[in-house]
Amino acid sequence: MMSAGSCRRMWSLWLAVALAFEGCASEKPANLSLRVKDQDVPVVIAVGPMDVSAVTYDGNPVSADLEATIQQMYVDPLKRTGIFKEVKVLKLPPRSDGKADSEEILAQARDQQADLLIMGEVKEFEAKVGLPLPRSTYDVRMNFLTNLYNVHSRKQVWRKADTARVSRTEWPLDSKLKEIIETYVVPSIVAGTVSPMVNHVQTAYAHNVGQSKATAAEEAATSMFGGAELAKIDAELLPPATNNPPRDHAFAVVVGVENYRDLPMVDYATRDAETIKNYLIKSMGYMEQNVVLLKNDRVTGSQLAARFERWLPTQVKNYSDAEVFVYYAGHGAPDPNTNQAFLVPYDGDPAFLETTGYPVNKLYSILSDLPAKRITVALDTCFSGSGGRSVIAKGTRPMLITVESPLVNSRNMVVFTATGANQISSAYREKRHGLFTYYFLKGLQGEADGNQDGVVDVEELDAFVRSGVQTVARRMNVEQSPQLLPGADLLGPKVKDTVLQLR
């Protein structure tokens, strides 16, 4: 009687001979060799989640570690090319509430200094396995989709779907479906994917390097390799180390809507919101659990109402020293019938603002009623209907909107707005942020500390943001003048309130 080891050796020998003679598309690929071009690509590429939930047989997962196996099969040949600065598997924190969405994964990749991210998904899987005696018949087919993302711009820059099939009469007793998948199916898919992907990356990088500086600046936001420039900008805007003590009773709602369901994109709105959140936590003393970040399709009218009308009042009501920060980056819109201004959620419609928008006056009224010691609002949007971060119903003429009146009697609130009433809020493409948000952040870094006393107060921040935005806007041939509401004269002593203590 043959030992198990002898059976395995016989099986391996038989399979090698069978594959050599049958020679079909499902053969095990040789070690993947990629032609290394002269063009190195000095970026960090990470291999992220691989959705293998479709790989089941008789209702059960085929392998508990298939995802890790596929990840490593991508990492190894990418490393062998020798052209990347680093190749690694993305590390994701464990989650008890299910899988992370793509934006969370991209944020993790960015935190781990990746420039490009590979993610994959088994789209279809079929397996037919015959009786094990005297032979095991396998017919396995897998359709796999590989996606490549620019981590910095959060855009998909390449994708490829591949199908691999193994159809064999195997020998003898101890072959397993898991081994067939990991030994033949997945390597075939990787071999057909990695080489064209690397070629695409090298070609794109060579094109980017060869561009003129001006052209590169224009294309960086959408090209594969906006990442190097974006990394420099991120380094420039790192939250400063400060002496702000932890603020246990400080609460924030940060909103960024970049990709709307039915409306034009708002360039850099999610980057704006994410960076604001980082400043709140890392420089301004806010506890992470007290900062709500809403982005893109999570920014519905009901979510805004829940956070502004229920969550904030619930958090604040028990603390006399509570502080509140609200930030919004996205479209605003005017309603010509009511002369009111609205924040436009992800699914908002400028033609039906009363039912799909969130009234700015309502926001101000709710916030001014909070028993908080200090409330700061920053709005990188506009309400003129003239373009930029403002939209208007088709066939409607741009109009002048004013939203200051509810603030006049507010005892505890200061509002920084990106524009005057009839202006548009511009994107600062060179810096990959909203123009207002960029200077708001630079001010919080300490550049607004005009008297060098280690404190950035309301008046200093307003003056710095206004000056910076106006200067750059004029270079863009537009007028944009941020406003402080309800105005320095009405704020009185509050203009000296500390926004951030640097030292």
C-alpha positions in Angstrom: 0.0 0.0 0.0 1.3 3.4 -1.0 2.0 6.1 1.7 0.3 9.5 1.5 3.6 11.1 0.5 4.1 8.6 -2.3 0.5 9.3 -3.5 1.2 13.0 -3.6 4.5 12.5 -5.5 2.7 10.2 -8.0 -0.1 12.7 -8.4 2.3 15.6 -9.0 4.3 13.6 -11.6 1.1 12.5 -13.3 -0.3 16.1 -13.4 3.0 17.5 -14.7 2.9 14.9 -17.5 -0.7 15.5 -18.3 -0.3 19.3 -18.5 2.7 19.0 -20.7 0.8 16.9 -23.2 -2.6 18.5 -23.1 -1.3 22.1 -23.3 -4.4 24.2 -22.9 -5.0 27.8 -21.6 -5.3 26.6 -18.0 -1.7 25.5 -17.6 0.1 26.7 -14.6 2.1 29.8 -15.5 5.8 29.8 -15.2 7.4 32.3 -12.9 6.1 35.6 -14.1 8.9 37.5 -15.8 8.4 41.1 -16.7 10.5 43.1 -19.0 12.0 45.9 -16.8 12.2 49.1 -18.8 14.6 51.9 -18.2 11.8 54.0 -16.7 11.6 53.4 -13.0 8.4 54.5 -11.3 9.3 55.9 -7.9 6.0 55.4 -6.2 4.6 53.1 -3.5 2.1 50.6 -4.8 -0.1 48.8 -2.3 -2.2 45.6 -2.8 -5.5 46.0 -1.1 -8.6 43.9 -0.4 -9.5 41.1 -2.7 -13.2 40.2 -2.6 -13.3 36.4 -2.8 -16.8 36.0 -1.3 -18.0 34.5 -4.6 -15.5 31.6 -4.3 -17.7 28.9 -2.7 -18.5 25.3 -3.3 -21.6 23.6 -1.9 -22.4 26.9 -0.2 -19.1 27.0 1.7 -15.9 29.1 1.2 -13.3 27.1 -0.7 -10.4 28.6 1.3 -10.1 30.8 4.4 -6.9 32.4 3.3 -7.5 32.8 -0.4 -7.5 36.6 -0.2 -4.1 36.7 1.4 -2.8 34.2 -1.2 -4.0 36.4 -4.1 -2.5 39.5 -2.5 0.9 37.9 -2.3 0.6 36.6 -5.8 0.3 40.3 -6.9 3.1 41.5 -4.6 5.8 39.0 -5.7 5.9 39.8 -9.4 5.5 43.6 -8.8 8.6 43.4 -6.5 10.5 41.4 -9.1 10.1 44.2 -11.7 12.4 46.4 -9.4 10.8 49.6 -10.7 8.7 50.7 -7.8 9.8 52.5 -4.7 8.0 50.0 -2.6 5.4 47.2 -3.0 3.3 46.1 0.0 0.1 44.6 1.2 -2.3 47.2 2.6 -3.0 46.7 6.3 -6.6 47.4 7.2 -7.9 47.5 10.8 -10.4 44.8 11.8 -14.0 45.8 11.5 -16.9 44.4 13.5 -19.6 46.1 11.3 -18.7 44.5 7.9 -16.4 45.5 5.1 -14.9 49.0 4.7 -16.1 51.0 1.8 -13.8 52.1 -1.0 -13.3 55.6 0.4 -12.2 54.2 3.8 -9.8 51.8 2.1 -8.3 54.6 0.0 -7.9 56.8 3.2 -6.1 53.9 4.8 -3.8 53.6 1.8 -3.1 57.2 2.0 -2.3 57.0 5.7 0.2 54.2 4.8 2.0 56.4 2.2 0.8 54.5 -0.8 0.4 56.2 -4.2 -1.3 53.5 -6.1 -3.7 50.9 -4.8 -4.7 47.5 -6.4 -8.0 46.0 -5.4 -9.7 42.9 -6.9 -12.9 41.1 -7.0 -14.0 37.6 -8.1 -17.0 38.5 -10.3 -18.0 34.9 -11.1 -16.9 31.5 -9.9 -18.0 28.0 -11.0 -16.7 24.7 -9.9 -17.7 21.2 -10.8 -16.0 18.3 -9.1 -16.6 14.7 -10.0 -16.4 11.6 -7.7 -12.9 11.1 -6.2 -12.7 7.4 -7.2 -10.9 6.3 -9.3 -10.3 9.9 -10.6 -11.4 13.4 -9.6 -12.8 15.5 -12.5 -12.4 19.3 -12.1 -14.0 22.0 -14.1 -13.2 25.4 -12.5 -13.8 28.8 -14.0 -13.1 32.2 -12.4 -13.7 35.7 -13.6 -11.6 38.3 -11.8 -11.6 42.1 -12.0 -8.5 44.0 -11.1 -8.8 47.8 -10.4 -5.9 50.2 -10.0 -6.5 53.5 -8.1 -4.6 56.7 -7.7 -4.7 57.0 -3.9 -4.3 60.8 -3.9 -7.0 61.7 -6.4 -9.1 58.7 -5.4 -9.8 57.9 -9.0 -9.7 54.6 -10.8 -6.9 54.8 -13.4 -6.9 51.3 -14.9 -8.9 48.1 -14.8 -8.8 44.6 -16.4 -11.1 41.6 -16.3 -9.6 38.1 -16.8 -11.1 34.7 -16.9 -9.2 31.5 -16.2 -10.5 28.0 -16.5 -9.1 24.6 -15.5 -10.8 21.5 -16.9 -9.0 18.3 -16.1 -9.4 14.7 -15.1 -7.1 14.5 -12.2 -5.3 11.7 -10.3 -5.7 10.2 -7.7 -7.2 10.7 -4.3 -5.9 13.7 -2.4 -6.3 16.6 -4.9 -8.3 19.5 -3.6 -10.3 22.3 -5.1 -8.3 24.8 -3.1 -5.1 23.6 -4.6 -6.5 23.8 -8.1 -7.5 27.4 -7.6 -4.3 28.6 -6.0 -1.9 26.6 -8.2 -3.5 27.1 -11.6 -6.4 29.5 -11.7 -5.2 32.5 -9.8 -1.6 32.5 -11.2 -3.1 32.5 -14.7 -5.1 35.6 -13.9 -2.2 37.3 -12.2 0.1 36.5 -15.2 -2.4 38.0 -17.5 -2.9 41.1 -15.4 0.3 42.3 -13.8 2.4 42.7 -17.0 -0.1 45.0 -18.9 -0.8 46.9 -15.7 3.0 47.6 -15.1 3.3 48.6 -18.8 0.4 51.0 -18.3 1.9 52.5 -15.2 5.3 53.0 -16.8 3.8 54.5 -19.9 1.7 56.9 -17.9 4.6 57.9 -15.7 6.9 58.5 -18.6 4.2 60.7 -20.2 3.8 62.6 -17.0 7.5 63.2 -16.6 7.8 64.3 -20.2 5.2 67.0 -19.9 5.9 70.7 -19.5 5.5 71.9 -16.0 2.4 73.9 -16.9 0.7 71.0 -18.6 1.5 68.7 -15.8 0.0 71.1 -13.3 -3.3 71.1 -15.3 -3.4 67.3 -15.7 -2.2 66.2 -12.3 -5.7 66.1 -10.7 -6.9 63.4 -13.1 -3.7 61.7 -14.3 -2.4 58.5 -12.7 0.6 60.4 -11.3 -1.0 63.4 -9.6 0.2 61.6 -6.5 3.8 63.0 -6.3 2.5 66.5 -6.4 -0.3 65.8 -4.1 2.0 64.3 -1.6 4.0 67.5 -1.5 0.8 69.5 -1.0 -0.2 67.1 1.8 3.2 67.6 3.5 2.8 71.3 3.1 -0.5 71.2 4.9 0.3 68.8 7.7 -1.6 69.7 10.9 0.8 71.7 13.2 1.9 70.5 16.7 0.1 72.8 19.1 -0.5 73.3 22.8 -4.3 73.0 22.6 -5.4 70.7 25.5 -7.8 67.9 24.7 -11.3 69.2 24.4 -13.5 66.5 25.8 -16.6 68.6 25.2 -15.9 69.7 21.7 -18.0 68.3 18.9 -17.8 68.7 15.1 -19.7 67.9 12.0 -17.5 67.9 8.9 -19.2 67.5 5.4 -17.6 67.1 2.0 -19.6 66.4 -1.1 -17.4 66.0 -4.2 -19.3 63.4 -6.3 -23.0 64.2 -6.6 -25.6 61.9 -7.9 -27.0 64.2 -10.6 -24.9 67.4 -10.4 -21.4 68.5 -11.4 -18.5 67.4 -9.3 -17.1 69.8 -6.7 -13.4 69.5 -7.1 -11.4 68.5 -4.0 -14.4 68.7 -1.6 -13.6 65.4 0.0 -9.9 66.3 0.4 -11.0 69.5 2.0 -13.3 67.8 4.5 -10.7 65.1 5.4 -8.0 67.6 6.0 -10.3 69.7 8.2 -11.0 66.6 10.3 -7.3 65.9 10.7 -6.7 69.5 11.9 -9.5 69.2 14.4 -8.1 66.0 15.9 -4.4 66.5 15.6 -4.1 70.3 16.2 -7.3 71.6 17.8 -7.8 69.0 20.6 -11.0 67.4 19.3 -11.5 63.8 20.3 -11.9 61.6 17.2 -15.1 60.0 18.4 -16.6 63.5 18.7 -16.0 64.4 15.0 -18.5 63.2 12.5 -17.3 63.1 8.9 -19.9 62.8 6.1 -18.7 62.4 2.5 -20.4 62.1 -0.9 -23.4 59.7 -0.9 -23.6 59.7 2.9 -24.5 63.4 2.7 -28.2 63.1 2.4 -30.8 65.6 3.6 -31.8 63.2 6.4 -28.2 62.7 7.5 -27.7 66.5 7.7 -30.9 66.8 9.7 -29.9 64.0 12.0 -26.5 65.4 12.7 -27.4 69.1 13.0 -30.8 68.7 14.7 -30.4 65.7 16.9 -26.8 64.6 17.3 -25.3 68.0 18.1 -28.0 69.1 20.6 -27.8 65.8 22.3 -24.0 66.0 22.7 -23.9 69.7 23.8 -26.8 69.9 26.2 -25.0 68.6 29.3 -21.9 70.8 29.0 -21.7 74.5 29.8 -18.2 74.6 28.3 -19.1 72.8 25.0 -17.6 73.9 21.7 -19.0 73.1 18.2 -17.3 73.2 14.8 -19.2 72.8 11.6 -17.6 72.6 8.2 -19.2 72.2 4.8 -17.6 71.8 1.3 -20.0 71.2 -1.6 -22.6 72.9 -3.7 -24.8 75.6 -2.5 -27.9 76.9 -4.3 -30.3 79.9 -4.2 -34.0 79.5 -4.3 -35.3 82.5 -6.3 -38.9 82.0 -5.0 -38.0 82.5 -1.4 -34.6 84.3 -1.6 -33.2 81.6 0.6 -29.8 79.8 0.4 -29.5 76.0 0.7 -26.8 73.5 1.2 -27.2 70.8 -1.5 -26.9 67.2 -0.4 -25.6 64.4 -2.6 -29.1 63.7 -3.9 -30.2 67.3 -4.0 -32.1 69.0 -6.9 -31.7 72.7 -7.4 -35.2 72.8 -8.9 -36.8 71.4 -5.7 -34.6 72.9 -2.9 -37.4 73.1 -0.3 -37.7 69.3 -0.3 -34.1 68.2 -1.3 -31.9 70.9 0.1 -30.9 72.0 3.6 -31.7 75.7 4.4 -28.7 77.7 5.6 -30.9 79.9 7.7 -32.2 76.7 9.5 -28.7 75.6 10.1 -27.8 79.0 11.6 -30.9 79.0 13.8 -30.3 75.5 15.1 -26.7 76.2 15.9 -27.4 79.6 17.6 -29.9 77.8 19.9 -27.2 75.4 21.2 -26.1 76.1 24.8 -22.5 75.9 23.6 -19.8 78.3 24.8 -18.4 78.7 21.3 -19.6 77.7 17.8 -17.4 78.1 14.7 -18.8 77.5 11.2 -16.8 77.4 8.0 -18.6 77.2 4.6 -16.6 76.5 1.4 -19.6 77.0 -0.8 -21.5 79.8 -2.5 -25.1 80.7 -3.2 -25.1 83.0 -6.3 -26.0 80.3 -8.8 -23.2 81.7 -11.0 -20.9 78.6 -11.0 -18.0 77.3 -8.9 -19.4 75.6 -5.8 -22.9 76.9 -6.6 -25.7 75.4 -8.7 -29.0 76.7 -9.9 -32.1 75.2 -11.5 -32.0 75.1 -15.3 -33.6 78.3 -16.8 -33.1 80.3 -13.6 -30.9 83.4 -13.6 -28.1 83.8 -11.0 -29.2 86.0 -8.1 -28.0 87.8 -5.0 -28.5 85.9 -1.8 -27.8 87.2 1.7 -27.8 84.9 4.7 -26.5 87.1 7.5 -29.7 88.1 9.3 -30.1 85.1 11.7 -26.7 85.7 13.0 -27.1 89.3 14.2 -28.3 88.4 17.7 -26.2 85.2 18.0 -24.2 85.3 21.3 -22.0 82.4 20.6 -21.4 81.8 16.9 -18.8 83.0 14.3 -19.2 82.1 10.6 -16.4 82.1 8.0 -17.8 82.0 4.5 -15.9 81.5 1.3 -17.4 84.3 -0.7 -19.4 87.5 -0.8 -23.1 87.3 -1.7 -22.8 87.4 -5.5 -19.5 85.6 -5.9 -18.4 82.1 -6.7 -16.2 79.8 -4.5 -13.3 78.7 -6.6 -11.1 75.6 -6.6 -7.3 76.2 -6.1 -6.2 73.6 -8.6 -2.5 74.2 -8.0 -3.0 73.2 -4.4 -5.8 70.6 -4.9 -8.1 72.2 -2.4 -10.9 74.7 -2.4 -9.3 78.2 -2.4 -11.0 79.3 0.8 -10.2 76.0 2.6 -6.6 76.1 1.6 -6.0 79.5 3.2 -8.2 78.6 6.1 -5.8 75.6 6.7 -2.7 77.7 6.2 -4.0 80.2 8.7 -4.5 77.4 11.2 -1.0 76.3 10.6 0.1 79.5 12.2 0.5 81.8 9.2 -2.5 83.8 10.5 -0.7 84.6 13.7 0.0 88.2 12.7 1.4 89.4 16.1 3.4 86.3 16.7 2.0 85.7 20.1 1.4 82.0 19.5 -2.4 82.3 19.2 -4.6 82.5 16.1 -7.7 84.4 16.9 -10.9 85.0 14.9 -9.8 88.4 13.6 -6.4 87.2 12.6 -7.8 84.2 10.8 -10.4 86.2 8.9 -7.8 88.8 7.8 -5.3 86.1 6.6 -7.9 84.1 4.7 -9.5 87.1 3.1 -6.1 88.5 1.9 -4.8 85.2 0.6 -8.1 84.3 -1.2 -8.5 87.7 -2.8 -4.9 87.7 -4.1 -5.1 84.3 -5.8 -8.6 84.8 -7.0 -7.6 88.0 -8.9 -4.8 86.0 -10.6 -7.6 83.6 -11.7 -9.5 86.7 -13.1 -12.4 86.1 -10.6 -13.6 88.0 -7.5 -13.8 86.1 -4.3 -13.8 87.8 -0.9 -14.4 85.6 2.1 -16.7 87.1 4.8 -16.8 87.0 8.6 -20.4 86.9 9.9 -22.1 88.7 11.4 -19.2 91.1 10.9 -16.4 92.3 13.1 -18.4 95.3 14.5 -21.2 93.0 15.6 -18.9 90.3 17.0 -17.3 92.8 19.4 -14.9 91.0 21.8 -15.5 87.7 20.1 -13.1 88.7 17.3 -10.3 88.0 19.8 -11.5 84.5 20.7 -8.8 81.9 20.3 -9.3 79.6 17.4 -6.0 77.7 17.9 -3.2 78.0 20.4 0.1 77.2 18.7 2.3 77.3 21.8 
